Amino acid sequence: MRVQDCIVSVRRRSIGGNIDLSFAFMRQFWWPILGLTALFAAPSTIFVWYYSHWSREPLIPSLFMFGVASALLSGALIAGIGPQVFGVPLDVASGLSGLRSRLTGYSFWMAMVRMLQAFCSFCFAWPILLITPYIGHVAEIIFLERAPMRQVSRRLNHIAGNGGYFRNLLSTLVLMVLWLLMSLGLFVTADTLSNSLFNQPIFLKRLDMSPDLFEAIVQLLTRDPLVITTAQVAIWLPFPLIRLAWFFCYLDQRIRNECWDIELQFRIEAERLEELQ
């Protein structure tokens, strides 16, 4: 892995630039990213489908399953994408191998992150937006920086310093809204196609059949297997794109806080001089 083989222009970017870059990266490497996503999303979705058929309260376990699977996918994506940025080919095996290499420590830190997010979500929804900008780059620190586990919290503090927290807060808000809109669009599209092609309404048409609209919404969103599974798929599909954008936000933080672009230029020059000797 050589710094001069970096395929991404190392410079400061806005959140819009990071999203554009994630679209470009996704278009270029869609096959291995799709393969990694399917390895974690498919078991999660199948579990939700079967569990929601025999459980009376499937929503919380479904969210728990998504939290675990998405954390593992994040680790595998970063373990594969990080080297790809520097020219090392990305494939499913490399992502899984990178995840396995530091799985124990990563699992510990992500368990702490998910428990904190779950605790905040049970209090109110909005505290998640306040803590994620601080704790959201655990995967990058562990798999890209290869930081020792005892130094992860110090690296999180450093990245959040010098205005980094507020930049991450803005990025989190934008990415959450984008994720929500994309997931809603996919859910409505699936609902419309299912109703039109198979005469099997998922959500909207079934609301028209109920006399109590609020009660019907609550029942469908929290207990109906078809709605919960469709929502799970709609959440999973945009996830790799959102995670890629968050990874590029991390690179932007490194550039702004640590002048990483200048550091890489020094490394490139040092390697060039070594080759001339």
C-alpha positions as CSV (number, residue, x, y, z in Angstrom):
1,M,0.0,0.0,0.0
2,R,1.8,3.1,-1.3
3,V,0.6,6.7,-0.7
4,Q,1.4,7.7,-4.3
5,D,-1.2,5.2,-5.5
6,C,-4.0,7.0,-3.7
7,I,-7.0,7.1,-6.0
8,V,-8.8,9.9,-4.1
9,S,-7.8,13.5,-4.3
10,V,-6.6,14.4,-0.8
11,R,-8.1,17.8,-0.1
12,R,-10.7,19.5,2.0
13,R,-14.3,18.8,1.0
14,S,-17.7,19.9,2.1
15,I,-20.4,17.4,3.1
16,G,-21.8,17.8,-0.4
17,G,-18.4,17.0,-1.9
18,N,-18.1,13.9,0.4
19,I,-21.5,12.7,-0.7
20,D,-20.6,13.2,-4.4
21,L,-17.4,11.3,-3.8
22,S,-19.3,8.4,-2.2
23,F,-21.6,8.2,-5.3
24,A,-18.5,8.1,-7.5
25,F,-16.8,5.5,-5.4
26,M,-20.0,3.4,-5.2
27,R,-20.3,3.5,-9.0
28,Q,-16.7,2.4,-9.5
29,F,-16.7,-0.4,-6.9
30,W,-20.3,-1.4,-6.7
31,W,-19.8,-5.1,-7.0
32,P,-17.6,-5.8,-4.0
33,I,-19.5,-3.3,-1.9
34,L,-22.8,-5.0,-2.9
35,G,-21.3,-8.3,-2.0
36,L,-20.2,-7.2,1.4
37,T,-23.5,-5.6,2.1
38,A,-25.4,-8.7,1.0
39,L,-23.4,-10.9,3.4
40,F,-24.7,-8.9,6.4
41,A,-28.0,-7.5,5.2
42,A,-29.4,-10.7,3.9
43,P,-29.2,-12.7,7.2
44,S,-30.5,-9.7,9.1
45,T,-33.5,-9.3,6.8
46,I,-34.2,-13.1,6.8
47,F,-34.1,-13.0,10.6
48,V,-36.5,-10.1,10.8
49,W,-38.9,-11.8,8.4
50,Y,-39.1,-15.0,10.3
51,Y,-38.9,-13.4,13.8
52,S,-41.7,-11.0,13.0
53,H,-44.1,-13.8,12.1
54,W,-44.1,-15.4,15.5
55,S,-43.3,-12.6,17.8
56,R,-45.9,-10.1,19.1
57,E,-43.4,-7.3,19.5
58,P,-40.8,-7.7,16.7
59,L,-39.7,-4.1,16.3
60,I,-37.1,-3.8,19.0
61,P,-35.4,-7.1,18.1
62,S,-35.4,-6.1,14.5
63,L,-33.7,-2.8,15.3
64,F,-31.2,-4.7,17.5
65,M,-30.4,-7.0,14.6
66,F,-29.9,-4.1,12.3
67,G,-27.6,-2.4,14.8
68,V,-25.4,-5.5,15.1
69,A,-25.3,-6.3,11.4
70,S,-24.7,-2.7,10.3
71,A,-21.8,-2.4,12.8
72,L,-20.1,-5.5,11.4
73,L,-20.7,-4.3,7.8
74,S,-19.2,-0.9,8.7
75,G,-16.0,-2.7,10.0
76,A,-15.8,-4.8,6.8
77,L,-16.4,-1.9,4.5
78,I,-13.7,0.3,6.2
79,A,-11.3,-2.6,6.3
80,G,-11.7,-3.0,2.6
81,I,-12.3,0.6,1.4
82,G,-9.3,2.1,3.4
83,P,-6.7,0.1,1.5
84,Q,-8.6,0.6,-1.8
85,V,-8.2,4.3,-1.5
86,F,-4.4,3.7,-1.7
87,G,-4.7,1.4,-4.7
88,V,-5.1,-2.0,-3.0
89,P,-7.9,-3.9,-4.8
90,L,-11.2,-4.1,-2.9
91,D,-13.0,-7.5,-2.7
92,V,-15.3,-9.3,-0.3
93,A,-12.5,-11.5,1.0
94,S,-10.2,-8.6,1.9
95,G,-13.0,-6.8,3.7
96,L,-13.9,-9.9,5.8
97,S,-10.2,-10.6,6.5
98,G,-9.7,-7.1,7.7
99,L,-12.8,-7.3,9.9
100,R,-11.6,-10.6,11.4
101,S,-8.2,-9.3,12.1
102,R,-9.4,-7.0,14.8
103,L,-12.9,-8.3,15.5
104,T,-12.6,-8.7,19.2
105,G,-11.6,-5.1,20.0
106,Y,-13.9,-3.7,17.4
107,S,-16.8,-5.7,18.7
108,F,-16.2,-4.3,22.2
109,W,-16.1,-0.7,21.1
110,M,-19.1,-1.0,18.8
111,A,-21.0,-2.7,21.6
112,M,-20.3,0.4,23.7
113,V,-21.3,2.7,20.9
114,R,-24.6,0.8,20.2
115,M,-25.5,0.7,23.9
116,L,-25.0,4.4,24.2
117,Q,-27.0,5.1,21.1
118,A,-29.8,2.8,22.3
119,F,-29.8,4.5,25.7
120,C,-30.2,7.9,24.1
121,S,-32.9,6.7,21.8
122,F,-35.0,5.4,24.6
123,C,-34.7,8.8,26.3
124,F,-35.3,10.9,23.2
125,A,-34.5,10.5,19.5
126,W,-32.4,13.6,19.1
127,P,-29.5,12.8,21.5
128,I,-28.3,10.2,19.0
129,L,-27.5,13.1,16.7
130,L,-25.5,14.7,19.4
131,I,-23.3,11.7,20.4
132,T,-22.8,10.1,16.9
133,P,-20.5,12.9,15.7
134,Y,-18.2,12.1,18.6
135,I,-18.2,8.3,18.6
136,G,-19.0,7.6,14.9
137,H,-15.4,7.0,13.6
138,V,-14.5,4.0,15.7
139,A,-14.2,1.7,12.6
140,E,-11.9,4.2,10.9
141,I,-9.6,4.5,13.9
142,I,-9.4,0.7,14.4
143,F,-9.1,-0.5,10.8
144,L,-7.6,2.3,9.0
145,E,-5.3,3.9,11.6
146,R,-4.7,0.5,13.3
147,A,-4.7,2.3,16.6
148,P,-4.2,0.2,19.8
149,M,-7.5,-0.4,21.6
150,R,-6.5,1.7,24.6
151,Q,-5.9,4.7,22.4
152,V,-9.3,4.7,20.6
153,S,-10.9,7.1,23.0
154,R,-7.9,9.5,22.7
155,R,-8.2,9.4,18.9
156,L,-11.9,10.1,19.1
157,N,-11.1,13.2,21.3
158,H,-8.5,14.4,18.9
159,I,-10.7,14.1,15.8
160,A,-13.6,15.9,17.6
161,G,-11.2,18.7,18.6
162,N,-10.5,22.0,16.8
163,G,-14.1,22.3,15.6
164,G,-14.2,18.7,14.3
165,Y,-17.3,17.9,16.5
166,F,-19.4,20.6,14.9
167,R,-18.3,19.7,11.4
168,N,-19.3,16.1,12.2
169,L,-22.6,17.2,13.7
170,L,-23.5,19.0,10.4
171,S,-22.4,16.0,8.4
172,T,-24.5,13.7,10.6
173,L,-27.6,15.8,10.2
174,V,-27.2,16.0,6.4
175,L,-26.5,12.2,6.1
176,M,-29.4,11.2,8.4
177,V,-31.8,13.3,6.4
178,L,-30.5,11.9,3.1
179,W,-30.7,8.4,4.5
180,L,-34.3,9.0,5.7
181,L,-35.4,10.4,2.4
182,M,-33.8,7.6,0.4
183,S,-35.3,4.9,2.6
184,L,-38.7,6.5,2.5
185,G,-38.5,6.8,-1.3
186,L,-37.6,3.1,-1.5
187,F,-40.3,2.1,0.9
188,V,-43.0,4.0,-1.0
189,T,-41.7,2.6,-4.3
190,A,-41.8,-1.0,-3.0
191,D,-45.3,-0.3,-1.7
192,T,-46.6,1.1,-5.0
193,L,-45.0,-1.7,-7.1
194,S,-46.3,-4.4,-4.8
195,N,-49.8,-3.0,-5.0
196,S,-49.7,-2.4,-8.7
197,L,-48.0,-5.6,-9.9
198,F,-49.2,-8.2,-7.3
199,N,-52.3,-6.5,-5.9
200,Q,-50.6,-6.9,-2.5
201,P,-50.6,-3.5,-0.6
202,I,-47.8,-3.1,2.0
203,F,-48.7,0.0,3.8
204,L,-50.6,3.0,2.3
205,K,-53.6,1.1,0.8
206,R,-54.0,-0.8,4.0
207,L,-54.3,2.5,5.9
208,D,-57.3,3.4,3.8
209,M,-59.1,0.2,4.9
210,S,-58.7,1.0,8.6
211,P,-61.2,3.3,10.5
212,D,-58.6,4.4,13.0
213,L,-55.6,5.8,11.1
214,F,-53.3,6.4,14.1
215,E,-53.9,2.9,15.5
216,A,-53.4,1.4,12.1
217,I,-50.1,3.2,11.6
218,V,-48.8,2.0,15.0
219,Q,-49.9,-1.6,14.4
220,L,-48.4,-1.8,10.9
221,L,-45.1,-0.2,11.8
222,T,-44.5,-2.2,15.0
223,R,-46.1,-5.6,14.4
224,D,-46.8,-6.3,10.7
225,P,-44.1,-8.6,9.3
226,L,-44.4,-7.3,5.7
227,V,-44.1,-3.7,6.7
228,I,-41.2,-4.3,9.1
229,T,-39.3,-6.4,6.6
230,T,-39.8,-4.0,3.7
231,A,-38.7,-1.1,6.0
232,Q,-35.6,-3.2,6.9
233,V,-34.7,-3.6,3.2
234,A,-35.4,0.1,2.5
235,I,-33.0,1.0,5.3
236,W,-30.3,-1.4,4.2
237,L,-30.1,-0.4,0.6
238,P,-28.8,3.2,1.1
239,F,-26.6,2.2,4.0
240,P,-23.4,1.5,2.1
241,L,-23.6,4.9,0.3
242,I,-24.2,6.7,3.6
243,R,-21.4,4.8,5.3
244,L,-19.0,5.7,2.4
245,A,-19.9,9.4,2.8
246,W,-19.2,9.2,6.5
247,F,-15.8,7.6,5.8
248,F,-14.9,10.5,3.5
249,C,-16.0,12.9,6.3
250,Y,-13.4,11.1,8.4
251,L,-10.7,11.8,5.8
252,D,-11.8,15.4,5.7
253,Q,-11.4,15.6,9.5
254,R,-7.9,14.2,9.3
255,I,-7.0,16.7,6.6
256,R,-8.4,19.7,8.6
257,N,-7.2,18.7,12.0
258,E,-3.8,17.0,11.2
259,C,-2.9,18.5,7.8
260,W,-3.0,14.9,6.5
261,D,-2.8,16.2,2.9
262,I,0.6,17.7,3.6
263,E,1.7,14.6,5.5
264,L,0.9,12.4,2.5
265,Q,2.8,14.7,0.2
266,F,5.9,14.4,2.4
267,R,5.5,10.6,2.4
268,I,5.2,10.6,-1.4
269,E,8.3,12.7,-1.7
270,A,10.2,10.6,0.8
271,E,9.4,7.4,-1.1
272,R,10.4,9.0,-4.4
273,L,13.8,10.0,-2.9
274,E,14.3,6.5,-1.6
275,E,13.6,5.0,-5.0
276,L,16.2,7.4,-6.5
277,Q,18.9,6.2,-4.2
